[in-house]
């Protein structure tokens, strides 16, 4: 498995990065900024993204040995080899995600429902962790993936800025997912919004009228 290591994700040549749905910053060590690129693992991650048709929010990719110790990772963690990824389940059904991950070649699976992510790696084949609870509501149609739009921006690609921007934009996608799931509660209120707007306008006009009347009354009394 070809592997290339860089002291910092900003050192990765743009021409060497061939995975359009991800940026070096997303895969790099969160503690040191270093990155180990395992091409087989990255190819499978991109294939998984293509198969699912929706963004993958990488909570953890490569970890340097020092950072792995700092976060309490396993002594022989696959993260240190660049062959493991922790993916947020906020916008995925865990069952469908695991099936797709197996289909593209991932073999190791760790489920962490309390932390909201699933660990996947290249193997050996094994699994651990608690099962995710079934989702109470189905997923709504995907909204525009802000992270990927930023990643494609030519103005942000220089000097690793795309990576920083895309990591931040991943948070936007999580917020979009939350808002999308609440739309069923908001939609019944839409017919009343126009009426509510006019109520606010009327209240504002009444307030203005009262203020004008008070000023006129003061003027008549010679208090102004």
C-alpha positions in Angstrom: 0.0 0.0 0.0 1.8 3.2 -1.2 2.1 5.7 1.7 3.5 9.2 1.7 4.1 11.3 4.8 4.3 15.1 5.0 5.3 17.1 8.1 2.2 19.3 7.6 -0.9 19.1 5.4 0.0 22.4 3.7 3.1 20.6 2.3 1.0 18.3 0.2 1.4 19.3 -3.5 -2.0 20.1 -5.2 -1.0 17.8 -8.1 -0.5 14.9 -5.7 -4.0 15.1 -4.2 -6.5 13.2 -6.3 -9.5 12.9 -4.0 -12.0 15.7 -4.9 -14.4 15.2 -2.0 -11.7 15.7 0.7 -8.9 18.0 1.6 -5.6 17.3 3.2 -6.6 19.2 6.3 -9.5 16.8 6.9 -7.3 13.8 6.8 -4.3 15.3 8.7 -3.5 14.8 12.4 -5.6 17.1 14.5 -2.8 17.5 17.0 0.2 18.1 14.8 -1.0 18.9 11.3 1.1 16.0 9.9 -0.4 13.8 7.3 0.2 10.2 6.1 -1.5 9.5 2.8 -2.3 5.9 2.2 -3.5 5.8 -1.4 -5.5 2.6 -1.0 -7.4 3.9 2.0 -8.0 7.2 0.4 -9.3 5.6 -2.8 -11.7 3.5 -0.8 -12.8 6.6 1.2 -13.5 8.4 -2.1 -15.4 5.4 -3.5 -17.5 5.3 -0.3 -18.3 9.0 -0.7 -19.3 8.4 -4.3 -21.4 5.3 -3.4 -23.3 7.1 -0.7 -23.8 10.3 -2.7 -23.5 12.6 0.4 -20.7 14.2 2.3 -18.5 12.3 4.7 -17.5 14.4 7.8 -14.2 13.0 8.9 -13.8 13.3 12.7 -10.4 11.7 12.7 -8.1 10.5 10.0 -4.3 10.2 10.4 -2.9 10.5 13.9 0.7 11.0 14.8 1.9 8.6 17.6 2.1 11.4 20.1 -1.4 12.6 19.3 -2.7 9.0 19.3 -1.4 8.6 22.9 -2.8 12.0 23.9 -6.4 11.0 22.8 -6.2 7.6 24.3 -6.0 5.7 21.0 -5.2 2.0 20.8 -1.4 1.4 20.9 -1.5 -0.2 17.5 -4.2 2.1 16.1 -4.7 2.0 12.3 -5.0 5.8 12.5 -1.3 5.9 12.8 -0.9 4.1 9.5 -3.3 6.4 7.7 -5.7 3.5 7.0 -8.5 4.4 9.4 -11.2 7.1 9.5 -13.8 8.1 12.1 -16.9 9.3 10.2 -19.7 11.3 11.8 -23.1 9.7 11.5 -25.1 13.0 11.7 -26.0 12.7 8.1 -25.9 9.0 7.5 -28.0 5.9 8.4 -25.4 3.7 10.3 -26.7 0.5 8.8 -26.6 1.8 5.2 -23.2 3.4 5.9 -21.6 0.2 7.1 -23.0 -1.8 4.2 -21.6 0.7 1.7 -18.2 0.7 3.6 -18.0 -3.1 3.4 -18.9 -3.0 -0.3 -16.0 -0.7 -1.1 -13.5 -2.7 0.9 -13.3 -1.5 4.5 -13.0 -4.4 6.9 -12.7 -3.0 10.5 -15.7 -1.3 12.1 -16.1 0.4 15.5 -19.4 1.9 16.5 -19.6 4.8 18.9 -23.2 5.9 19.1 -22.7 8.1 22.2 -20.0 10.1 20.3 -21.9 10.0 17.1 -19.3 8.4 14.8 -18.3 5.1 13.2 -14.6 4.0 12.8 -13.7 2.2 9.6 -10.3 0.8 8.5 -8.7 -1.5 6.0 -8.6 -4.5 8.4 -8.1 -7.1 9.5 -11.9 -7.9 9.6 -13.3 -7.2 13.0 -16.0 -5.1 14.7 -16.6 -3.7 18.2 -18.8 -1.1 20.0 -22.5 -0.6 20.8 -25.1 -0.6 18.0 -26.7 2.7 16.9 -30.3 3.2 17.8 -32.7 3.2 14.8 -33.5 6.7 13.6 -36.8 8.1 14.6 -37.3 10.0 11.4 -36.1 9.4 7.8 -33.5 11.6 6.2 -34.7 14.6 4.1 -33.2 15.3 0.7 -29.6 16.5 0.9 -28.9 20.2 0.9 -26.0 21.7 -0.9 -22.7 20.4 0.5 -21.0 23.6 1.7 -17.7 21.9 2.5 -17.3 20.5 -1.0 -18.3 23.8 -2.6 -15.5 25.5 -0.6 -13.0 22.7 -1.5 -13.5 23.3 -5.2 -13.0 27.1 -4.9 -9.8 28.1 -6.6 -9.5 31.1 -4.4 -9.3 29.0 -1.3 -6.9 26.3 -2.5 -3.7 28.1 -2.0 -1.6 27.4 1.1 -3.9 24.9 2.6 -6.8 27.4 3.0 -9.1 25.0 1.3 -8.5 22.5 4.0 -9.2 25.0 6.8 -12.3 26.3 5.2 -13.7 22.8 4.4 -13.2 21.6 8.0 -15.1 24.7 9.3 -17.8 24.2 6.6 -18.4 20.7 7.8 -19.9 22.2 10.9 -22.3 24.1 8.5 -23.4 20.8 7.0 -24.2 19.4 10.5 -26.3 22.5 11.2 -28.1 22.1 7.8 -28.9 18.5 8.8 -30.4 19.6 12.1 -32.5 22.3 10.4 -33.7 19.9 7.7 -34.9 17.5 10.3 -37.0 20.2 12.0 -38.7 21.4 8.8 -41.7 19.1 9.3 -42.4 21.0 12.5 -42.0 24.4 10.9 -44.0 23.9 7.7 -47.4 23.9 9.5 -46.7 27.5 10.7 -45.9 28.9 7.3 -49.6 30.0 6.5 -49.6 32.1 9.7 -46.3 33.9 9.1 -47.9 36.6 6.8 -50.6 37.4 9.4 -48.0 37.5 12.1 -45.9 40.0 10.1 -48.9 42.4 9.8 -49.6 42.1 13.5 -46.0 43.2 14.2 -46.4 46.1 11.8 -49.6 47.2 13.4 -48.1 47.1 16.9 -45.1 49.2 15.6 -47.5 51.8 14.1 -49.5 52.0 17.3 -46.3 52.6 19.2 -45.2 55.3 16.8 -48.7 57.0 17.1 -48.5 56.9 20.9 -45.1 58.5 20.9 -46.2 61.3 18.5 -49.3 61.9 20.6 -47.2 62.2 23.8 -44.8 64.7 22.2 -47.7 66.8 20.9 -49.3 66.7 24.4 -46.0 67.8 26.0 -45.7 70.6 23.5 -49.2 71.8 24.2 -48.4 71.9 27.9 -45.2 73.9 27.3 -43.0 71.1 28.6 -40.9 71.0 25.4 
